[in-house]
Each structure stands twice: as structure tokens, then as C-alpha cells.
Amino acid sequence: MSVPMRIEIMQRETIKPSSPTPLHLRSLKLSLLDQFMPVGHIPLQLFYPRNGNDTDHLAKATERSLLLKTSLSEALTHFYPFAGRLKDNSSIECDDHGAEYIEARIHCILSDILKKPDTEVLKQLMPAAVSEPATARDSQLIVQASFFDCGGLAIGVNLSHKVADAATLTSFIKCWAATARRSSTEVVISPVFMGASIFPQMDLPISMLPVDLIQGESVMKRFVFEAPKITALKAKAISASVPDPTRVESVTALIWKCAMSASRSNLGVPRKAVLSLGVNIRKRLVPTLPDNYGGNYVGSISARIEDHDDLELQGIVSRIRKDLIEFGENYAKITQGDDTSLAICKAVEEFGKMAMSKDIDSYNGTSWCRFELYDADFGWGKPTWLSNVFTIELKNIMCLMDTRDGDGIEACISLSREDMALFESNKELLEFAAANPSVSV
């Protein structure tokens, strides 16, 4: 970014639910899937340009900040665990402690940041409090509203992974935005937090959670796959076993292929590799669960490539599809059995051993596509751009999101510095993806 960015923190405030949480909801048992999640936050940034012909930016910022805080307070009555505190690795104390709200002034122009979004700059627009371990642990939800000199706005959200997955985060953002708009035509469907009744918890020490597997020195970069390029990529990925590859399967396979190629080139030898791909299991359970079930309902496939396998796109797509099908079949069986929790623990343990092996390259992928986060209108229009840059360093990570038109895909990718140097210059990747293009305001 050519123009330096100066951040001025104007206020920090704790936002409590507008109505007290009923006594019978004051303690939320975590599910087994919640327990396995690290004590960390899911990040999301929503960027809004100046609205119309507003000229008094300071007054407008004050007005919008008040609206954000008021509507956040009302939304927290529905999402009451977000205003609670993590008691231990088995429960959330829903004591209306509140969510942390930070208001900041950004002394630069929003368009300067979006010309060439820089990961380190974006991190500064995430809630400052998340870097403080005590606050990050006590506060399940931390929000930073950053108001630019031009009248633009960035809303940074960090939501505890202990109480939510990306689908739950999406439900919350939609509820918060609808509340801010005072929409009378939208029915806010309250979330249901009862995951522990579906996935009974176990006595697990936090230290056994596999968070360390993805932490490490890394470089994060952004790549954009526009719709026409994805169409061409899907055509290239077609095979007899997968005649209809999806856009997420195709993009995921290409990214994984290029990342594995970079690793093999740097090491000078072929390597085994495994891809853990997050899957929303709400519709894969028997019976299926509604979208408003809050908490963590995420499983993962573990697609594996052997060291002697060719890194060929069609084969990688076939591997991902095969494992997705098997995952759906096996997960339904697991959750209908008598030892659901033990079966899940065994699967996590097996993946942990494989991921920790020095002979295997481990990658993690997730997709936020089709979550419709671009519909988040708080009363001043829909966001011009979304980002989910992590504030901590995570290695071998890929996260996919929709582009604003809903047809393309943005990929946020984190690799070691050595692997990224080869990855970002891969000709096949650049045939279908643009490296960090400008965001139009």
C-alpha cells in the first residue's frame, strides 16, 4: 500500500445482551466437536464504501457506531453464548459478560487498501483485543468497527471457535444485520445450541487438541478465480469417475496440486500428502439438522496422495470426490451407533498421528462458499469486499470464499515462505487464478 495507515482507537466497550439470558440457559455444555476446536477465533472482515453523498464523515461514523452497538446488543439475546465466557473445556458460562466492541479511526482512504490488499495491513483492521490472551479467552466475540477518513467502514469480527463454526458465524452476521436494518419482513430464526445432546462430550484436556498441527511460520497470499476461469478449470478436471466436478472441488484440487508440487520441488523428493477438508455435517446427519443449529457441526475428510502418485488434476479431484462420498456414508453410520463420541475421538486421533508424521505433508482446507455473507446489509448497503485473514500464522491452509458476484472464488492460502515462492509462480495456477487483484469499490 503506497499510503501509510494510522489507526486511532477511539473507544473500547463491552456490549451486553439487551435482555438477560434466562436462568435455564446460563450454562451451555460444549459438544464433543466443540471440545476439539482450539481456543481461538474465526476471523471475518466486511468492507463498506462511503454511502451516497455523505460529507460529514465524523457524524455519520458516530451514528453508525451507535447503530452497530445497539443492534449487536439485541442480536446477542439470540446468540447468548457469544456474550458468555469459556469456563473450561466442557462448558460456556452464559453470564451476559458481553462482547467486546472496539471503535477505531483509520486515517487513510479505503480504496488505497483495496487497490492491492495486503495481509499485514488487513490484520491491523481486526479486533486489537484478540492479541491479548486473557481478553481473547474471556470474550467469545470481539468486534472492531474501523471508520476511514473517506467515510468507508470495515467491520472486523473475531468469534470463538469453541461456540461456532463458519455456518454459525454466518447466521449471526445475518441476524445482526437484519436487526440493524430493523427489517420487518425478515424473520430472525433464533439459533439452537444443543450440540452436546447430539455429540456427547468427554473428559478431554485442552492440551490434546490438534491446534499445533497448523501453526508455524508462513506466508499468506490471496488468489482470485473468476467465473470464466473456473468454468475452464472444471472442464479440465472432468474424468470418467467425476463427470461433474464442482467449482469448489476443482479449485481445491488445483491449489492442493500446486502446493504439493512446490513442496516436492523444495525437498527434492516426492512426499506423501494428506488434505483435511472441512465439511458441514448438518445435512449429512440422520436425521438432518436445520441450519440454525449453532455451534460446531464440522467434520473433515482426509484425502491422501501417496509419494508415488502423479500430481494430476483429474486424479486429485477424483480422490476428493471419493472421500467426500465415503465421509457422508461413514458419518451417518457413526452418528447412529452407540459409541458416537468414541468413534469421533478415534478418527481425530488417527488424523492427528498422520498429520504429525514427519513423512507426510499435511494441508487443511475449508470452504465458505454459498454462505451469502455478501448480503450483510446493516442499513448502508452490501459489503464491497469480504476477507477472513488470520491474525496468527497458520501453515498449509486454504480457505475459499465467494467473490462478490457469487460465481467466482477467492482463495486465502498460507504456506511456508519457500513453498509460497514456487506456488505463486506456478504457471498452471496462474492460468486460472489472478494473484491479489484490486478490489473495485
Buried (B, 14 or more C-beta within 10 A) or exposed (E): BEEEBEBEEBEBBEBBBBEEBEEEEBBBBBBBBBBBBBBBBBBBBBBBBBBEEBEEBEEBBBBBBEBBBBBBBBBBBBBBBBBBBBBEBBBBBBBBBBBBBBBBBBEBBBBBBBBBBBBEBBBBBBBBBBEBEEBBBBBBBBBBBBBBBBBBBBBBBBBBBBBBBBBBBBBBBBBBBBBBBEEEEEEBEEBEBBBBEBBEBBEBEEEBBBBEBBEEEBBBBBBBBBBEBBEBBBEBBBBEEBEEBBBBBBBBBBBBBBBBBBBBBBEEEBBBBBBBBBBBBBEBBEEEBEBBBBBBBBBBBBBBBEEEBEBEBBBBBBBBBBBBEEBBEBBBEBBEEEEBBEBBBEBBEEBBEBBEEEEBBBBBBBBBBEBEBBBBBBBBEBBBBBBBBBBBBBBBBBBBBBBBEEBBBBBBBBBBEBBBEBBBEBEBBEEBBBEBBEBEB
